[in-house]
Amino acid sequence: MNRSTKTINIYDLRLRSFIAGFRAESAALWFLCFYIFIEYIRPQSMYPVLNFMPWGQFAILAAVASVFFTRSRAIGFTVMDGMFSIFCLIVLLSAIFAWSTHESIKEWTTFTSWILLYFCVVSILTTPNRILLFTIFFVLINFKMSEFGARSFALRGFSFAHWGLTGAPGWFHNSGELGMQMVVVFSISVSLLLAFKEYLK
């Protein structure tokens, strides 16, 4: 990793350095993080007064537009791109040959948002600095989700309901998806801590 001066400053894990790193980046990274915030935390679901527009669609379209306006571009066609293309093909075939094609295709906006999100990620996160900033932001957003689950667990007298714990309405409202997400983020968090080991005092 090419540790430029700007990148090393973020390694001290100070909020001021983190904010300065974000401000130095383009709007493309800002909109990408905004989309993650909207879909993971979903403040528009928690506070109905904010639910006056489709925030998720606005955020992902703004992120896609910013890719072109900032001239961000992916680094060629990789093996991961090929695997993602095969995955998309399988999903499309599953929708076409589903028991109820109508019900399957009805959720086309969710599938389209995944494709657009993948496009934004591979086009925007092209430098070590952006990858680091986004990863830290991603872990913090998930920490907020886990904090909500832990608080619900404590308020129940440290016991589980029969459905377990749920996240905010959306992708991780189901306890199963929330649990898998927490396992993934735990692995990322451990990797981050090991990477920052020499910078932590």
C-alpha positions as CSV (number, residue, x, y, z in Angstrom):
1,M,0.0,0.0,0.0
2,N,1.3,3.4,-0.9
3,R,1.1,5.3,2.3
4,S,0.9,8.9,1.2
5,T,1.0,11.6,3.9
6,K,-2.8,12.0,3.7
7,T,-3.3,8.3,4.2
8,I,-1.0,8.0,7.2
9,N,-2.8,10.9,8.9
10,I,-5.9,8.8,9.0
11,Y,-4.1,6.0,10.8
12,D,-4.1,7.9,14.1
13,L,-7.9,7.1,14.3
14,R,-8.7,10.7,15.3
15,L,-12.1,12.1,14.3
16,R,-10.5,15.3,13.0
17,S,-8.2,13.3,10.7
18,F,-11.1,11.1,9.6
19,I,-13.2,14.2,8.7
20,A,-10.3,15.9,7.0
21,G,-9.7,12.8,4.9
22,F,-13.3,12.8,3.8
23,R,-13.3,16.4,2.9
24,A,-10.2,16.0,0.8
25,E,-12.1,13.3,-1.3
26,S,-14.5,13.8,-4.2
27,A,-18.3,13.9,-4.0
28,A,-18.4,10.4,-5.4
29,L,-17.1,8.9,-2.1
30,W,-19.5,11.1,-0.1
31,F,-22.6,9.9,-2.0
32,L,-21.5,6.3,-1.8
33,C,-21.2,6.6,2.0
34,F,-24.5,8.5,2.1
35,Y,-26.2,5.6,0.3
36,I,-24.8,3.1,2.8
37,F,-26.0,5.3,5.7
38,I,-29.5,5.5,4.2
39,E,-29.9,1.8,3.5
40,Y,-28.2,0.5,6.7
41,I,-29.4,2.9,9.4
42,R,-32.6,4.0,7.6
43,P,-33.4,7.2,9.5
44,Q,-36.3,7.7,7.2
45,S,-38.0,4.6,8.7
46,M,-37.2,5.5,12.3
47,Y,-38.4,9.1,11.8
48,P,-41.5,9.3,9.6
49,V,-41.1,13.1,9.2
50,L,-38.0,12.3,7.0
51,N,-39.8,9.8,4.8
52,F,-41.0,12.3,2.2
53,M,-38.9,11.0,-0.7
54,P,-37.3,7.7,-1.8
55,W,-33.9,8.4,-0.2
56,G,-32.4,5.1,-1.2
57,Q,-33.0,5.6,-4.9
58,F,-31.9,9.3,-4.7
59,A,-28.6,8.3,-3.0
60,I,-27.7,5.5,-5.4
61,L,-28.5,7.6,-8.5
62,A,-26.5,10.5,-7.0
63,A,-23.6,8.1,-6.4
64,V,-23.7,6.8,-10.0
65,A,-23.9,10.3,-11.4
66,S,-21.0,11.4,-9.3
67,V,-18.9,8.6,-10.8
68,F,-19.2,10.2,-14.2
69,F,-19.0,13.8,-13.0
70,T,-15.8,13.1,-11.1
71,R,-14.5,10.8,-13.9
72,S,-13.9,7.9,-11.5
73,R,-13.3,4.6,-13.3
74,A,-12.7,1.0,-12.4
75,I,-9.3,-0.6,-13.0
76,G,-10.2,-2.8,-15.9
77,F,-12.3,-6.0,-15.9
78,T,-11.3,-8.3,-13.0
79,V,-12.0,-11.8,-12.0
80,M,-14.4,-10.4,-9.4
81,D,-16.3,-8.5,-12.1
82,G,-16.7,-11.8,-14.0
83,M,-18.0,-13.6,-10.9
84,F,-20.4,-10.8,-10.3
85,S,-21.6,-10.9,-13.9
86,I,-22.3,-14.7,-13.5
87,F,-24.2,-14.0,-10.3
88,C,-26.3,-11.4,-12.0
89,L,-27.1,-13.9,-14.8
90,I,-28.2,-16.5,-12.3
91,V,-30.5,-14.0,-10.6
92,L,-32.0,-13.0,-13.9
93,L,-32.6,-16.6,-15.0
94,S,-34.1,-17.4,-11.5
95,A,-36.5,-14.5,-11.9
96,I,-37.5,-15.5,-15.4
97,F,-38.1,-19.2,-14.5
98,A,-39.4,-18.6,-11.1
99,W,-42.7,-20.2,-9.9
100,S,-44.2,-16.7,-10.0
101,T,-42.3,-14.6,-12.5
102,H,-44.5,-11.6,-11.8
103,E,-43.7,-11.7,-8.0
104,S,-40.0,-12.1,-8.8
105,I,-39.7,-9.3,-11.3
106,K,-41.7,-7.0,-9.0
107,E,-38.5,-6.6,-6.9
108,W,-36.4,-5.5,-9.9
109,T,-35.5,-2.2,-8.2
110,T,-33.7,-4.0,-5.4
111,F,-31.7,-6.1,-7.8
112,T,-30.9,-3.0,-9.9
113,S,-29.7,-1.1,-6.8
114,W,-27.2,-4.0,-6.1
115,I,-25.8,-3.7,-9.6
116,L,-25.5,0.1,-9.4
117,L,-23.9,-0.2,-5.9
118,Y,-21.3,-2.7,-7.2
119,F,-20.5,-0.3,-10.1
120,C,-20.0,2.6,-7.7
121,V,-17.8,0.6,-5.3
122,V,-15.4,-0.7,-8.1
123,S,-15.4,2.8,-9.7
124,I,-14.9,4.9,-6.6
125,L,-12.8,2.9,-4.3
126,T,-9.7,2.9,-6.5
127,T,-7.1,4.4,-4.0
128,P,-5.8,3.1,-0.7
129,N,-7.1,6.3,1.0
130,R,-10.6,5.8,-0.3
131,I,-10.7,2.1,0.6
132,L,-9.5,2.9,4.1
133,L,-12.0,5.7,4.7
134,F,-14.9,3.7,3.3
135,T,-14.0,0.6,5.4
136,I,-13.8,2.6,8.6
137,F,-17.1,4.3,7.8
138,F,-18.7,0.9,6.9
139,V,-17.6,-0.6,10.2
140,L,-18.9,2.4,12.2
141,I,-22.3,2.2,10.5
142,N,-22.5,-1.5,11.4
143,F,-21.4,-0.7,14.9
144,K,-24.4,1.5,15.2
145,M,-26.6,-1.4,14.1
146,S,-25.0,-3.7,16.6
147,E,-25.4,-1.1,19.3
148,F,-29.2,-1.0,18.6
149,G,-29.4,-4.8,18.9
150,A,-27.4,-4.9,22.1
151,R,-29.6,-2.2,23.6
152,S,-32.7,-4.2,22.7
153,F,-31.2,-7.3,24.2
154,A,-30.4,-5.4,27.5
155,L,-33.9,-3.8,27.7
156,R,-35.4,-7.3,27.5
157,G,-33.6,-8.3,30.6
158,F,-30.7,-9.9,28.6
159,S,-33.0,-12.4,27.0
160,F,-34.1,-13.0,23.4
161,A,-37.5,-12.9,21.9
162,H,-38.5,-16.0,19.9
163,W,-37.4,-14.2,16.7
164,G,-34.0,-13.1,18.0
165,L,-32.8,-9.6,17.3
166,T,-33.7,-7.5,14.3
167,G,-32.1,-4.5,12.6
168,A,-33.6,-1.4,11.1
169,P,-36.4,-2.0,8.5
170,G,-34.7,-2.9,5.2
171,W,-32.0,-5.3,4.3
172,F,-31.2,-6.4,7.9
173,H,-34.6,-6.4,9.5
174,N,-34.6,-10.2,9.5
175,S,-32.6,-11.6,12.4
176,G,-30.9,-14.1,10.1
177,E,-29.5,-11.4,7.7
178,L,-28.5,-9.3,10.7
179,G,-26.6,-12.1,12.3
180,M,-24.7,-12.9,9.0
181,Q,-23.9,-9.2,8.6
182,M,-22.5,-9.0,12.1
183,V,-20.3,-12.0,11.4
184,V,-18.9,-10.4,8.3
185,V,-18.3,-7.0,9.9
186,F,-16.7,-8.7,12.9
187,S,-14.1,-10.3,10.6
188,I,-13.5,-6.9,8.9
189,S,-13.1,-5.2,12.3
190,V,-10.6,-7.8,13.5
191,S,-8.6,-7.3,10.2
192,L,-8.7,-3.5,10.7
193,L,-7.5,-3.8,14.3
194,L,-4.6,-6.0,13.3
195,A,-3.7,-3.5,10.5
196,F,-3.8,-0.6,12.9
197,K,-1.9,-2.4,15.6
198,E,1.4,-0.5,15.1
199,Y,-0.5,2.8,15.2
200,L,-2.6,2.3,18.3
201,K,-1.2,3.5,21.6
